[in-house]
């Protein structure tokens, strides 16, 4: 297939055409020509008032559901959801059935992704069955292609286990991924602890439940001299701890979900179970601190926190619904809308492209003639409203439902695949 992008502004720092507005011709998955006033017979033409193109997006911490939970999501549907959001690669969590915890399971996920035309970089389980007790064979998974280790949805509670994991991965420069949360502080919490939780009569999750585990993780990281990535940072005090650790030279990175930039605890007044997320939505002051963290580089990635769930898990009274929402289809639009006027477009795109690749140790695709296509195509000025028609996932638990966004992914192009958002 021939695809012609007309007058697209290229945002790709490794490209010789960075920040230039040019035509791009792709033939059979290869960028054949970049220049002005290009034409091609029988080419699919992509145009928009303010067309932009970057390297394909990468998401860290996508919850895949195959094997074991195919009724929620298959690799095929997660590919479609990813392409709809501009993603060409995802780093997947291990919370499947069976858990991704050995060589064959890592290879299964990688090969299923290749067969479906999307890069999947598995984050292998840190503990056996993600039960938080015994370490897995991390070296074996690393050799098979795992990009790191985590218990995924389950925060690591055992300090000794985490310390042993840090020490185990040092010889091959591995990385631990963890959501910092002390489950003993608020085991039945529903939303952020504060005025809103009191008013709604819901048990709260205090900020300290996150912050105390950030402090613990950083102390163990310093002791073990290893590598750590903290997922889903949501509080200003927690972010300050990470900022200070980075200044002292500790090898720690972190991300924030697009949801926690768009929504606050006040949006829960409606008891919309699709907004029941983990970590919980915090205060507007926390959001302001997270935006500052993006500006000064403390946060390196805006994640989708894509977590498909069947209707029986979400369409319930708020206290009984599970945590989680779809995110791949809407993360870029949500982040762009929330950060418009607060973060430069190039810096935002970095959070979806170079930032996560640096964390994972991946090379950024180059937008240049002769290179394989690996691109997200978007218009940052296009206004649209997220509806059920925009969901490509097999599940329907979307916190973005009914939200009007500014900024839309129009197409995703790889060497193997071409996806165009026609709706």
NULUM-118143 format. One record per residue (C-alpha): residue in one letter; x, y, z; residue number from 1. Coordinates in Angstrom, 1 decimal, always signed. Example, Ala and Ser with C-alpha at 12.3 -4.5 7.8 and 13.67 -1.06 7.14 Angstrom:
BEGIN
 residuo     px     py     pz num
       A  +12.3   -4.5   +7.8   1
       S  +13.7   -1.1   +7.1   2
REM end
This chain:
BEGIN
 residuo     px     py     pz num
       X   +0.0   +0.0   +0.0   1
       X   +1.1   +3.5   -0.8   2
       X   +0.5   +6.3   +1.8   3
       X   +1.1  +10.0   +1.3   4
       X   +1.2  +12.4   +4.2   5
       X   +0.7  +16.0   +3.0   6
       X   +2.4  +18.9   +4.8   7
       X   +3.1  +17.0   +8.0   8
       X   +5.2  +18.7  +10.7   9
       X   +7.8  +16.1  +11.7  10
       X   +8.5  +15.8  +15.5  11
       X  +11.4  +13.4  +15.6  12
       X  +14.6  +14.7  +17.2  13
       X  +16.7  +11.9  +15.6  14
       X  +15.4  +12.8  +12.1  15
       X  +17.2  +15.3   +9.8  16
       X  +13.8  +16.7   +9.1  17
       X  +12.9  +17.4  +12.7  18
       X  +10.4  +20.3  +13.1  19
       X  +10.1  +20.7   +9.3  20
       X   +6.7  +20.5   +7.5  21
       X   +7.0  +18.2   +4.5  22
       X   +5.3  +15.5   +2.5  23
       X   +6.1  +11.9   +3.4  24
       X   +5.6   +9.0   +1.0  25
       X   +5.4   +5.4   +2.4  26
       X   +5.4   +2.4   +0.0  27
       X   +4.9   -1.1   +1.4  28
       X   +5.9   -0.1   +4.9  29
       X   +9.1   +1.8   +3.9  30
       X   +9.5   +5.6   +3.9  31
       X  +10.5   +6.2   +0.2  32
       X  +10.6   +9.9   +0.0  33
       X  +10.4  +13.1   +2.1  34
       X  +10.0  +16.4   +0.4  35
       X   +7.7  +19.1   -0.9  36
       X   +4.8  +18.7   -3.2  37
       X   +5.2  +14.9   -3.5  38
       X   +2.7  +12.9   -5.5  39
       X   +2.0   +9.2   -6.0  40
       X   -0.5   +7.2   -8.1  41
       X   -3.1   +5.3   -6.2  42
       X   -1.7   +6.5   -2.8  43
       X   -3.9   +6.8   +0.3  44
       X   -3.6  +10.5   +1.1  45
       X   -3.6  +11.7   +4.7  46
       X   -4.2  +15.4   +5.2  47
       X   -5.5  +17.7   +8.0  48
       X   -5.3  +21.3   +8.8  49
       X   -2.4  +20.9  +11.2  50
       X   -1.0  +17.5  +10.4  51
       X   +1.9  +16.2  +12.6  52
       X   +3.9  +13.0  +12.6  53
       X   +6.2  +11.5  +15.2  54
       X   +7.7   +8.1  +15.9  55
       X   +5.1   +5.6  +17.0  56
       X   +4.0   +5.9  +20.6  57
       X   +5.1   +3.4  +23.3  58
       X   +3.1   +2.5  +26.4  59
       X   +4.6   +1.1  +29.6  60
       X   +2.4   -1.0  +31.8  61
       X   -0.4   -2.1  +29.4  62
       X   -2.5   -4.8  +30.8  63
       X   -2.8   -7.5  +28.2  64
       X   -5.3  -10.3  +28.8  65
       X   -4.0  -13.1  +26.7  66
       X   -3.5  -15.8  +27.8  67
       X   -6.3  -16.6  +30.2  68
       X   -8.6  -13.6  +30.0  69
       X   -9.4  -13.4  +26.2  70
       X  -13.0  -12.5  +27.1  71
       X  -11.6   -9.1  +28.1  72
       X   -9.1   -8.6  +25.4  73
       X   -7.0  -10.5  +22.9  74
       X   -3.7   -9.6  +21.4  75
       X   -5.6   -8.7  +18.2  76
       X   -8.0   -6.3  +20.0  77
       X   -5.2   -4.7  +22.0  78
       X   -3.3   -4.2  +18.7  79
       X   -6.4   -2.4  +17.4  80
       X   -6.7   -0.3  +20.5  81
       X   -3.0   +0.6  +20.4  82
       X   -3.1   +1.6  +16.8  83
       X   -6.2   +3.7  +17.4  84
       X   -4.2   +5.7  +20.0  85
       X   -1.0   +6.0  +17.9  86
       X   +0.9   +3.2  +19.7  87
       X   +3.2   +0.9  +17.8  88
       X   +4.7   -0.8  +20.9  89
       X   +3.6   -1.7  +24.4  90
       X   +5.4   -3.0  +27.5  91
       X   +2.9   -5.5  +28.9  92
       X   +2.2   -6.5  +32.5  93
       X   +2.5  -10.1  +33.6  94
       X   -0.9  -10.5  +35.3  95
       X   -2.3  -13.1  +32.9  96
       X   -3.3  -16.7  +33.4  97
       X   -0.8  -18.3  +33.5  98
       X   +1.3  -15.5  +34.8  99
       X   +4.2  -14.4  +32.5 100
       X   +7.1  -15.8  +34.5 101
       X   +9.3  -18.0  +32.4 102
       X  +11.1  -18.1  +29.1 103
       X   +8.3  -19.8  +27.1 104
       X   +5.6  -17.4  +28.3 105
       X   +7.8  -14.4  +27.5 106
       X   +8.4  -15.8  +24.0 107
       X   +4.7  -16.5  +23.6 108
       X   +3.7  -12.9  +24.2 109
       X   +6.5  -11.5  +21.9 110
       X   +5.6  -13.9  +19.1 111
       X   +1.9  -13.3  +19.3 112
       X   +2.6   -9.6  +19.1 113
       X   +4.8  -10.1  +16.0 114
       X   +2.1  -12.2  +14.3 115
       X   -0.4   -9.5  +14.9 116
       X   +1.9   -6.7  +13.7 117
       X   +2.6   -4.9  +17.0 118
       X   +5.7   -4.8  +19.2 119
       X   +5.0   -6.3  +22.6 120
       X   +7.8   -6.0  +25.2 121
       X   +6.9   -8.2  +28.2 122
       X   +7.5   -7.1  +31.7 123
       X   +8.0  -10.4  +33.4 124
       X   +6.7  -11.3  +36.9 125
       X   +9.0  -10.4  +39.7 126
       X   +7.6  -13.0  +42.1 127
       X   +6.2  -16.5  +41.4 128
       X   +2.5  -16.1  +40.4 129
       X   +2.8  -12.5  +41.4 130
       X   +2.1  -13.7  +45.0 131
       X   +4.9  -11.5  +46.5 132
       X   +6.8  -14.4  +48.1 133
       X   +9.5  -16.0  +45.9 134
       X  +11.5  -14.6  +43.1 135
       X  +11.1  -15.8  +39.5 136
       X  +13.8  -16.8  +37.1 137
       X  +14.4  -13.3  +36.0 138
       X  +17.7  -14.0  +34.1 139
       X  +15.9  -16.6  +32.0 140
       X  +13.1  -14.1  +31.1 141
       X  +15.7  -11.4  +30.4 142
       X  +17.4  -13.6  +27.9 143
       X  +14.1  -14.4  +26.3 144
       X  +13.3  -10.7  +25.8 145
       X  +11.6   -9.4  +29.0 146
       X  +12.4   -5.6  +29.4 147
       X  +11.9   -5.6  +33.2 148
       X  +10.2   -7.2  +36.1 149
       X   +7.1   -6.3  +38.1 150
       X   +4.1   -7.8  +39.8 151
       X   +2.0   -5.6  +37.7 152
       X   -1.3   -4.6  +39.3 153
       X   +0.1   -5.9  +42.6 154
       X   +2.4   -3.4  +44.5 155
       X   +5.4   -5.1  +46.0 156
       X   +4.8   -5.3  +49.8 157
       X   +7.7   -7.4  +51.0 158
       X  +10.9   -5.3  +51.4 159
       X  +13.2   -8.3  +51.5 160
       X  +11.7   -9.6  +48.2 161
       X  +12.3   -6.2  +46.6 162
       X  +15.8   -6.0  +47.8 163
       X  +16.6   -9.4  +46.6 164
       X  +15.1   -8.6  +43.2 165
       X  +17.3   -5.4  +43.0 166
       X  +20.4   -7.5  +43.7 167
       X  +19.4  -10.3  +41.3 168
       X  +19.0   -8.0  +38.3 169
       X  +22.3   -6.0  +38.8 170
       X  +24.5   -8.3  +36.7 171
       X  +22.4   -7.8  +33.5 172
       X  +21.3   -4.2  +34.3 173
       X  +17.7   -5.1  +34.7 174
       X  +14.9   -2.8  +36.0 175
       X  +12.1   -3.2  +38.5 176
       X   +8.7   -1.6  +37.8 177
       X   +6.5   -1.0  +40.8 178
       X   +3.3   +0.8  +41.7 179
       X   +4.1   +2.3  +45.1 180
       X   +1.3   +1.5  +47.6 181
       X   +1.2   +0.2  +51.1 182
       X   -1.8   -2.1  +51.1 183
       X   -1.9   -2.3  +54.9 184
       X   -2.7   +1.4  +55.3 185
       X   -6.0   +1.4  +53.4 186
       X   -6.9   -2.2  +52.3 187
       X  -10.5   -1.3  +51.6 188
       X  -10.0   +2.2  +50.2 189
       X  -12.1   +3.4  +47.3 190
       X  -11.0   +7.0  +46.4 191
       X   -8.5   +9.6  +47.6 192
       X   -8.9  +10.3  +51.3 193
       X  -10.1  +13.9  +51.7 194
       X  -13.2  +16.1  +51.8 195
       X  -14.7  +14.4  +48.8 196
       X  -14.4  +10.9  +50.3 197
       X  -15.9  +12.2  +53.5 198
       X  -18.8  +13.8  +51.6 199
       X  -19.5  +10.7  +49.5 200
       X  -19.2   +8.3  +52.4 201
       X  -16.5   +6.3  +50.7 202
       X  -13.4   +4.9  +52.5 203
       X  -10.3   +6.9  +51.5 204
       X   -6.9   +6.0  +50.3 205
       X   -4.5   +8.6  +51.9 206
       X   -1.5  +10.0  +50.0 207
       X   +0.8   +8.6  +52.6 208
       X   +0.0   +5.0  +51.4 209
       X   +1.9   +5.9  +48.2 210
       X   +4.5   +8.2  +49.7 211
       X   +5.7   +5.7  +52.4 212
       X   +6.4   +3.1  +49.7 213
       X   +8.2   +5.5  +47.4 214
       X  +10.5   +6.3  +50.4 215
       X  +11.0   +2.6  +51.1 216
       X  +11.7   +1.8  +47.4 217
       X  +14.2   +4.6  +47.1 218
       X  +16.0   +3.5  +50.2 219
       X  +16.3   -0.1  +49.0 220
       X  +17.4   +1.2  +45.6 221
       X  +20.2   +3.2  +47.1 222
       X  +21.3   +0.2  +49.2 223
       X  +21.3   -2.2  +46.3 224
       X  +22.6   +0.2  +43.6 225
       X  +20.1   -1.1  +41.1 226
       X  +17.4   +0.4  +38.7 227
       X  +13.8   +1.3  +39.5 228
       X  +10.8   +2.7  +37.6 229
       X   +7.9   +3.9  +39.7 230
       X   +4.5   +3.6  +37.9 231
       X   +1.5   +5.8  +38.3 232
       X   +2.8   +8.6  +40.6 233
       X   -0.2  +10.6  +41.8 234
       X   +0.8  +12.8  +44.8 235
       X   +2.9  +15.9  +45.0 236
       X   +4.8  +14.7  +48.1 237
       X   +5.7  +11.5  +46.4 238
       X   +6.9  +13.3  +43.3 239
       X   +9.1  +15.5  +45.5 240
       X  +10.8  +12.4  +47.0 241
       X  +11.6  +11.2  +43.5 242
       X  +12.9  +14.6  +42.4 243
       X  +15.3  +14.6  +45.3 244
       X  +16.4  +11.1  +44.6 245
       X  +17.1  +11.9  +41.0 246
       X  +19.1  +15.0  +42.0 247
       X  +21.2  +12.8  +44.3 248
       X  +22.0  +10.5  +41.3 249
       X  +19.7   +7.5  +42.1 250
       X  +18.8   +5.6  +38.9 251
       X  +15.0   +6.0  +39.3 252
       X  +12.4   +7.0  +36.7 253
       X   +8.7   +7.4  +36.9 254
       X   +5.5   +7.9  +35.0 255
       X   +2.0   +9.4  +35.5 256
       X   -1.2   +8.2  +33.9 257
       X   -3.1  +10.4  +31.5 258
       X   -6.2  +10.0  +33.8 259
       X   -4.4  +11.7  +36.7 260
       X   -3.7  +14.8  +34.5 261
       X   -7.3  +15.1  +33.3 262
       X   -9.4  +14.1  +36.3 263
       X   -9.4  +15.0  +40.0 264
       X  -11.2  +13.6  +43.0 265
       X  -14.0  +16.1  +42.4 266
       X  -15.0  +14.2  +39.2 267
       X  -16.1  +11.3  +41.4 268
       X  -19.2  +13.2  +42.6 269
       X  -21.1  +11.3  +39.9 270
       X  -20.1   +7.9  +41.3 271
       X  -19.1   +6.9  +37.8 272
       X  -17.4   +3.5  +38.3 273
       X  -15.3   +4.0  +35.1 274
       X  -13.5   +6.7  +37.1 275
       X  -12.6   +4.2  +39.8 276
       X   -8.9   +4.0  +39.1 277
       X   -5.8   +2.9  +40.9 278
       X   -4.0   +4.8  +42.1 279
       X   -7.0   +6.9  +42.9 280
       X   -7.7  +10.3  +41.4 281
       X   -6.1  +12.9  +43.6 282
       X   -6.5  +16.7  +44.2 283
       X   -6.1  +19.6  +41.9 284
       X   -2.9  +20.6  +43.8 285
       X   -1.5  +17.1  +43.1 286
       X   -2.3  +17.6  +39.4 287
       X   -0.4  +21.0  +39.4 288
       X   +2.6  +19.2  +41.0 289
       X   +2.5  +16.5  +38.3 290
       X   +2.4  +19.1  +35.6 291
       X   +5.5  +20.7  +37.1 292
       X   +7.1  +17.2  +37.2 293
       X   +6.5  +16.9  +33.5 294
       X   +8.0  +20.3  +32.8 295
       X  +11.2  +19.8  +34.7 296
       X  +11.8  +16.2  +33.5 297
       X  +11.2  +14.4  +36.8 298
       X   +8.4  +12.4  +35.0 299
       X   +9.6  +10.7  +31.8 300
       X   +6.4   +9.1  +30.5 301
       X   +2.7   +9.6  +30.4 302
       X   +1.1   +6.1  +30.5 303
       X   -2.3   +4.9  +29.3 304
       X   -2.9   +2.5  +32.3 305
       X   -5.0   +0.5  +29.9 306
       X   -6.9   -2.1  +31.9 307
       X   -9.8   -3.9  +30.1 308
       X  -12.5   -5.3  +32.3 309
       X  -15.8   -7.0  +31.5 310
       X  -19.1   -5.2  +32.2 311
       X  -19.8   -7.5  +35.2 312
       X  -16.7   -6.0  +37.0 313
       X  -17.5   -2.3  +36.3 314
       X  -21.2   -1.7  +36.0 315
       X  -21.8   -2.0  +39.7 316
       X  -22.3   +0.3  +42.7 317
       X  -19.1   +2.2  +43.1 318
       X  -17.7   +0.3  +46.2 319
       X  -18.2   -3.0  +44.4 320
       X  -16.7   -2.1  +41.1 321
       X  -13.1   -3.1  +40.2 322
       X  -10.4   -0.5  +39.6 323
       X   -9.4   +0.2  +36.0 324
       X  -10.2   +1.8  +32.7 325
       X   -9.4   +1.5  +29.0 326
       X   -6.7   +4.0  +28.0 327
       X   -4.8   +3.2  +24.8 328
       X   -7.4   +4.8  +22.5 329
       X   -7.6   +8.0  +24.4 330
       X   -4.4   +8.6  +26.4 331
       X   -2.7  +11.0  +23.9 332
       X   -5.9  +13.1  +23.4 333
       X   -6.5  +13.2  +27.1 334
       X   -3.0  +14.3  +28.0 335
       X   -2.9  +16.9  +25.2 336
       X   -6.3  +18.3  +26.3 337
       X   -5.3  +18.4  +29.9 338
       X   -1.9  +20.0  +29.2 339
       X   -2.8  +22.4  +26.5 340
       X   -1.1  +25.7  +27.3 341
       X   +0.9  +24.1  +30.1 342
       X   +3.3  +21.8  +28.2 343
       X   +4.9  +22.4  +24.8 344
       X   +3.7  +19.9  +22.1 345
       X   +7.2  +18.6  +21.5 346
       X   +7.6  +17.9  +25.2 347
       X   +4.3  +16.1  +25.3 348
       X   +5.2  +14.0  +22.3 349
       X   +8.5  +13.1  +24.0 350
       X   +6.5  +11.6  +26.8 351
       X   +4.9   +9.2  +24.4 352
       X   +7.9   +8.4  +22.2 353
       X  +11.5   +9.0  +23.3 354
       X  +10.7   +9.0  +27.1 355
       X   +9.4   +5.5  +27.4 356
       X  +11.9   +4.1  +24.9 357
       X  +14.8   +5.5  +27.0 358
       X  +13.3   +3.8  +30.1 359
       X  +13.0   +0.5  +28.3 360
       X  +16.4   +0.7  +26.5 361
       X  +14.8   +0.8  +23.0 362
       X  +16.0   +2.9  +20.0 363
       X  +13.7   +5.6  +18.7 364
       X  +12.6   +5.0  +15.0 365
       X  +14.0   +7.6  +12.6 366
       X  +11.7   +9.3  +10.2 367
       X  +13.9   +9.4   +7.1 368
       X  +13.9   +8.1   +3.5 369
       X  +14.8   +4.4   +3.4 370
       X  +13.7   +3.7   +7.0 371
       X  +10.9   +1.3   +8.0 372
       X   +7.7   +3.2   +8.8 373
       X   +7.0   +3.5  +12.6 374
       X   +4.9   +6.6  +12.9 375
       X   +2.0   +8.2  +14.7 376
       X   +0.0  +10.7  +12.7 377
       X   -2.1  +13.3  +14.5 378
       X   -3.6  +16.7  +14.5 379
       X   -3.2  +18.5  +17.8 380
       X   -5.9  +21.0  +16.9 381
       X   -8.7  +18.6  +15.9 382
       X  -11.6  +18.6  +18.3 383
       X  -13.7  +15.4  +18.8 384
       X  -15.8  +13.6  +21.4 385
       X  -14.9  +10.1  +22.6 386
       X  -17.8   +7.7  +22.1 387
       X  -18.3   +4.0  +22.1 388
       X  -17.5   +4.0  +18.4 389
       X  -13.9   +4.9  +19.2 390
       X  -13.3   +1.9  +21.4 391
       X  -11.3   -0.8  +19.7 392
       X  -10.9   -2.9  +22.8 393
       X  -13.1   -5.9  +23.4 394
       X  -14.1   -4.4  +26.8 395
       X  -16.0   -1.1  +27.3 396
       X  -14.8   +0.3  +30.6 397
       X  -13.7   +3.7  +29.3 398
       X  -13.3   +6.7  +31.7 399
       X  -13.0   +8.9  +28.6 400
       X  -16.6   +8.2  +27.5 401
       X  -18.4  +11.5  +26.5 402
       X  -15.3  +13.7  +27.0 403
       X  -14.6  +16.3  +24.4 404
       X  -10.9  +16.3  +23.4 405
       X   -8.6  +18.6  +21.5 406
       X   -6.0  +16.6  +19.6 407
       X   -6.6  +13.4  +17.7 408
       X   -4.5  +10.5  +16.4 409
       X   -5.5  +10.2  +12.7 410
       X   -3.4   +7.2  +11.7 411
       X   -0.7   +4.7  +12.8 412
       X   +1.8   +3.4  +10.2 413
       X   +4.3   +0.5  +10.7 414
       X   +6.3   -1.7   +8.3 415
       X   +3.6   -4.3   +8.6 416
       X   +0.4   -2.4   +9.3 417
       X   -1.6   +0.7   +8.5 418
       X   -4.5   +1.9  +10.7 419
       X   -6.5   +5.0   +9.9 420
       X   -9.0   +6.5  +12.4 421
       X  -12.0   +7.2  +10.2 422
       X  -14.5   +8.1  +13.0 423
REM end
